[in-house]
């Protein structure tokens, strides 16, 4: 018992220090924060595309611009809220105009939208390629094999609202089951294992396309739109806090193919951070486009970000 | 933030993760049909219970729960139950509240059916007790998401994995407290009943269980509370009810509707807490 007490007495101040450490806004940590503020990046862990882009951006900011970086994994709602409040500095995972539309509509005055960092996203109803239909309007004819269920994701996601619209537009006799990204992927894995029929709300880019043979159901009425992009959003404080980071983010654009290379390295067992570093080493040209040599850490004096 | 390269302390790596994965895959490959049947049977039971609860008109249900709370925990609890449930109804959450009640009650029925015998066994045998304890620790502290996803793969989405994960999370306190309650029955009481020639079953039913009842009811109470705390997590695998409303509210950044649904969970928790706690206390008073 006495032994425990002793440990506890040591742990408490350590824990308090730990709490103070990463928050540069707190009084008392000013001197430490003055060097270079930590850049906090929000991303959605369950969406593997976000893991790839967040780690890539983190590696650039850490290694080329010299800022400490903290990656914070959250659900999309808190991620948007965090950027709007300035608790997070940025996210490169804003799916517009579709999946994250609800958040953007609510918070667009409180974040800065730097525009797309990746074009060519897509959402829609997805089935394994052994499912014998090709169009959304054929769904009613195979209702029994699919048990009248569309397996969905998080209730607030734009893809869910679009699917409700599709159910109405095509007169589908289906219920949309709410779950989460991880549960949807688990259901797909289970169906694939036994070659059972399933229809899910799916999107690109996602690792499921590399793992299984899947297809989008054609959408003649265009409910799901023509495909969208992933945007970069930053907090309104970031330009004052770290202008070099903003300059980099404005230039940061890559392609689904490039993102796929990072996702594949992660799927093969590499850590996301290592995969991002490796990708950067192999692609000096892209990096030079995003971060011109003049912006490298050696030329930017500490604190230079304070005067935009 | 990422951990650096780790130095191996052992000359080999223990493949814990791949064992777990193989176990799940083995179950998926070889026991798919039994899991489907079990899942369907359990679904029928839960759906029947929920249907029955939903069929009761709201005023009647509110009155009944109010009476139950009043009978078991006094006038104030009864009035709170009626007022709180009226508020839940007023917020347009009645259907979700009853759905959640059905989910929690189904899980609790399973908890009782499995947990009571296990608790009794653990009280009778130190070996069982020692074997169960690490299992119970595992069930209580393993983060729910770890077994939620395998549960989805085995049982699909919806009510069944929701009830099963709630069951796993909330059974340990009942087993522990049943075990404890029976072990704390004074030895002279048990000896006396044995001296009068009672079989062990008679001793159990007439002496040990009645004396241990307050402790067992505390276990029931705890497991219901834990069950309610699983409601939101279970909604992530599509089990519906108030958890769904909470998730919908927070994922759409609608703080108000998320709070309303959360409040309904609290009301339901307090009502169930007073009812089950009251039963244990009443029994103790009567002795």
Interface residues (C-beta under 8 A of the other chain):
Chain A: X69 X70 X71 X75 X76 X77 X78 X80 X81 X102 X103 X106 X107 X151 X154 X155 X156 X157 X177 X178 X179 X180 X182 X183 X186 X187 X189 X190 X193 X194 X271 X272 X273
Chain B: X1 X2 X28 X29 X32 X145 X148 X149 X150 X152 X153 X156 X157 X158 X235 X236 X237 X238 X240 X244 X247 X248 X250 X251 X252 X253
